Amino acid sequence: MALKENIEHVLAGMKDAAAISDRELCDIELVAVTKTVGADVIKEAIDYGILHVGESRVQELLDKYEQIGDAVKWHLIGHLQRNKVKYIIDKVEIIHSLDSYRLAKEINKRAKSIDRVIKCLLQVNVSGEKTKHGISPEDVEHILEEIAPLDNVRVVGLMTIAPHVDDKEQIRQCFKTLRSIFNQVAETDLPNIEMKYLSMGMSDDFDIAIQEGANIIRVGTSIFGKRNYSK
Ligand SMILES: *Cc1c(COP(=O)(O)O)cnc(C)c1O
């Protein structure tokens, strides 16, 4: 695996897409998705300039955190069960998968106990697929009103996962929809809610996502190669 070349290739793609949307590479944050990737390889990626890593599973994040610690910023990008919040609360930079008020309440409680404010992104299920977690677009405003009074949770943006289809226009439409929800929320004036980050785009579609306004992308396969879940 040519890790260094892969990272350079992704950065070049980011730069091109950023130019199309009148931005620069430094305006967009790359989260390297490290699920199934070992700590040794993650350390190598850090040597090549990776500053942010994303994990879907709590246990996997904890195992690797033990070996790597705060040499990199940790993003929790997968569905988070309430009973696991306590394990990661002092380790994560951003939770991308906030998808219910009950989860927000638990994050708030745990964050309060360590005297921190935790940055979260509301996960929106734009495509409406039943297999996906996330709030449906029409419920976003209501749930943000519920979450707003929780002072130790700061919602700093929105996250989505595009539908797994070949149709690039359908994917672009999904990102456009999230962007428009983002703009709508930005107009409202709720405490603890700030529309700063749009986390959208993965290996196959991050160029489209950036063109549509993403400023955090989550890329695994294009950096580390195809995942091997049997390991
Ligand atoms: C696995 C995963 C990614 C990365 O996907 P790739 O196609 O490997 O780039 C991004 N976001 C989430 C939420 C994921 O679970």
The ligand as a MOL file (V3000), in Angstrom:
LIG
                    3D

  0  0  0     0  0            999 V3000
M  V30 BEGIN CTAB
M  V30 COUNTS 15 15 0 0 0
M  V30 BEGIN ATOM
M  V30 1 C -16.5450 4.0050 6.4270 0
M  V30 2 C -17.0760 5.3740 6.4580 0
M  V30 3 C -16.5020 6.3890 5.6750 0
M  V30 4 C -15.3560 6.1610 4.7030 0
M  V30 5 O -15.7880 5.4630 3.5820 0
M  V30 6 P -14.7850 5.1850 2.3400 0
M  V30 7 O -15.7130 4.8750 1.2250 0
M  V30 8 O -13.9310 4.0270 2.7340 0
M  V30 9 O -14.0180 6.4090 2.1070 0
M  V30 10 C -17.0180 7.6580 5.7980 0
M  V30 11 N -18.0380 7.9340 6.6400 0
M  V30 12 C -18.6140 6.9950 7.4000 0
M  V30 13 C -19.7330 7.3690 8.2890 0
M  V30 14 C -18.1550 5.6800 7.3220 0
M  V30 15 O -18.7430 4.7510 8.0800 0
M  V30 END ATOM
M  V30 BEGIN BOND
M  V30 1 1 1 2
M  V30 2 1 2 3
M  V30 3 2 2 14
M  V30 4 1 3 4
M  V30 5 2 3 10
M  V30 6 1 4 5
M  V30 7 1 5 6
M  V30 8 2 6 7
M  V30 9 1 6 8
M  V30 10 1 6 9
M  V30 11 1 10 11
M  V30 12 2 11 12
M  V30 13 1 12 13
M  V30 14 1 12 14
M  V30 15 1 14 15
M  V30 END BOND
M  V30 END CTAB
M  END
